[in-house]
Amino acid sequence: MVEVGYRFRFFGEDAAVAAAVLGIVAHPYRSFLTASVPTFRLGFHVRRLVAAGHKVGVVRQTETAAIKAAAAAQKGGGAAAAPFARELSAVYTRATIEAAAGELEGGGAAPEEGSRYLVCVVDKEVEVTGREGFDVKVGVVAIEVSTGEVVHGEFMDAASRSGLEAVLLGLAPVEVILGTPLTFATEKVGN
């Protein structure tokens, strides 16, 4: 979502996705597809996109017309026609949206009950001495985004990844981030 004046605009494939999820119109503008929503409805639309399984990046204008005019006057004119400066201000996912509720105007639904763990999983095959074959060392870092609690550890796991499965069931994460490269068995459990 890119802030353009009093609207947040979507472009290209993002406009098509936003139109489908949010029930808004996407239309061709010059050589690309675009769709938009008013800035005061940011929280509402971000929540709907995240609930539909999308990550949402919000790009905000970092300068105003007044700042731009003052800068142009100081430089002797000419800079007023340049685009407004913008930068990525936030990325929202299922795990981070409730922790950032204050940043989203308009609020929305109350936070869900239960934990809001964001979990990262990595693994590495290690040769087991004294017998043939490999086991896998699994590393896990979990952050409860609303409280800041951090849980971490590493352990050896068998081919079935029963240890990893038990950890994930215990934490009940809202989002799992998989490191790369990852063994197929670990990737299967993480999905």
C-alpha positions in Angstrom: 0.0 0.0 0.0 1.6 3.3 -1.1 0.4 6.6 0.4 -0.5 9.0 -2.4 -2.1 12.2 -0.9 -5.2 11.1 1.0 -5.3 7.6 -0.4 -3.3 4.4 -0.2 -2.8 3.0 -3.7 -2.0 -0.6 -4.9 -0.3 -1.1 -8.2 0.0 -4.0 -10.7 -0.7 -7.5 -9.3 -1.2 -6.0 -5.8 -4.1 -3.9 -7.2 -5.7 -7.1 -8.6 -5.3 -8.9 -5.2 -6.6 -5.9 -3.2 -9.6 -5.6 -5.5 -10.5 -9.2 -5.0 -10.0 -9.3 -1.3 -11.3 -5.8 -0.4 -14.2 -5.6 -2.9 -12.8 -2.4 -4.5 -12.4 -1.5 -8.2 -9.0 -2.0 -9.9 -8.6 0.0 -13.1 -5.9 0.7 -15.7 -4.0 3.9 -15.1 -1.4 4.7 -17.8 0.4 1.5 -18.3 -0.5 -0.4 -15.1 -3.4 -1.5 -13.0 -4.2 0.5 -9.8 -6.7 0.5 -6.9 -7.0 2.7 -3.9 -8.6 3.1 -0.4 -8.8 6.2 1.8 -6.0 6.7 4.3 -8.4 6.9 7.3 -9.4 3.3 6.6 -5.9 1.9 6.7 -6.4 -0.3 9.8 -9.6 -1.8 8.4 -8.1 -2.7 5.1 -4.8 -4.0 6.4 -6.7 -6.3 8.8 -8.8 -7.7 5.9 -5.8 -8.3 3.8 -3.9 -10.0 6.6 -6.9 -12.1 7.5 -6.9 -13.3 3.9 -3.3 -14.6 4.3 -1.4 -11.7 2.7 1.6 -9.8 4.1 1.0 -6.0 3.8 3.7 -3.4 3.4 2.7 0.2 4.1 4.8 2.9 2.3 4.1 6.4 3.7 5.0 9.8 2.4 7.8 11.3 4.4 7.4 14.8 3.3 4.5 17.2 2.9 3.6 19.8 0.3 4.8 22.5 2.7 8.1 20.9 3.3 8.6 20.3 -0.4 7.8 23.9 -1.2 10.2 25.2 1.4 12.9 23.0 0.1 12.2 24.1 -3.5 12.4 27.8 -2.4 15.6 27.2 -0.6 17.2 25.5 -3.7 15.9 28.2 -6.1 12.8 26.3 -7.4 12.5 23.3 -9.6 12.4 20.6 -6.9 8.6 21.1 -6.4 7.8 19.0 -9.4 9.7 16.0 -8.1 7.8 13.1 -6.5 7.2 13.2 -2.7 9.7 11.1 -0.7 8.3 7.8 0.6 9.6 4.9 2.6 8.4 1.6 3.9 7.0 2.3 7.4 5.5 -1.1 8.4 5.0 -4.7 7.3 2.0 -6.5 8.8 1.5 -10.2 9.1 -0.8 -12.5 11.1 1.7 -12.5 14.0 2.5 -8.8 14.1 -0.8 -7.1 13.4 -2.2 -7.2 17.0 1.1 -6.0 18.5 0.9 -3.0 16.1 -2.8 -2.2 16.8 -1.9 1.3 18.0 -0.2 2.2 14.8 -3.3 1.3 12.7 -5.9 4.0 12.9 -9.5 2.9 13.2 -8.7 -0.1 15.5 -10.9 -3.0 14.4 -11.5 -6.3 16.1 -10.3 -6.9 19.6 -7.1 -9.0 19.9 -7.6 -12.7 19.8 -7.2 -14.7 23.0 -4.1 -16.9 23.4 -0.5 -16.6 22.4 0.8 -14.7 19.4 4.1 -16.6 18.8 6.1 -15.8 15.7 8.5 -18.9 15.3 11.6 -19.3 13.2 12.9 -22.8 12.5 16.3 -23.8 11.1 17.9 -27.2 10.8 21.1 -28.9 9.8 21.9 -32.5 9.1 24.7 -33.9 11.4 26.5 -37.2 11.1 25.9 -39.4 14.1 29.1 -41.0 15.4 29.0 -44.7 16.2 26.3 -45.6 13.6 25.4 -45.0 10.0 23.3 -42.1 8.9 22.4 -38.6 9.9 20.2 -37.0 12.4 19.1 -33.4 12.3 19.9 -30.6 14.7 16.9 -28.2 14.9 17.0 -24.7 16.1 13.9 -22.8 17.2 13.4 -19.1 18.2 9.9 -18.0 19.2 8.8 -14.5 20.0 5.5 -13.7 21.7 4.8 -10.4 19.9 2.4 -8.9 22.4 4.6 -9.5 25.5 8.1 -9.7 24.1 8.7 -13.1 25.6 11.5 -15.0 23.8 11.8 -18.8 23.7 14.8 -20.5 22.0 16.6 -23.7 21.9 18.1 -26.4 19.8 17.7 -30.2 19.9 18.5 -33.3 17.9 15.5 -34.7 16.1 14.7 -38.0 14.3 13.6 -38.4 10.7 9.9 -38.0 11.6 10.6 -34.6 13.3 8.4 -35.6 16.2 10.4 -33.3 18.5 9.8 -30.3 16.2 6.2 -31.2 15.9 5.8 -31.3 19.7 7.5 -27.8 20.1 5.2 -26.3 17.4 2.1 -27.8 19.0 3.1 -26.5 22.4 3.8 -23.0 21.2 0.8 -22.9 18.8 2.4 -20.2 16.6 0.3 -17.9 14.4 3.2 -17.7 12.0 6.2 -19.9 11.2 9.3 -18.6 9.4 11.4 -21.3 7.8 15.1 -20.8 7.4 17.0 -21.8 4.3 18.3 -24.3 3.3 15.9 -26.6 5.1 15.5 -30.4 5.0 12.3 -31.6 3.3 11.0 -33.3 6.5 11.4 -30.1 8.5 9.8 -28.0 5.8 6.9 -30.4 5.7 6.3 -30.0 9.5 6.7 -26.2 9.3 4.0 -25.9 6.7 
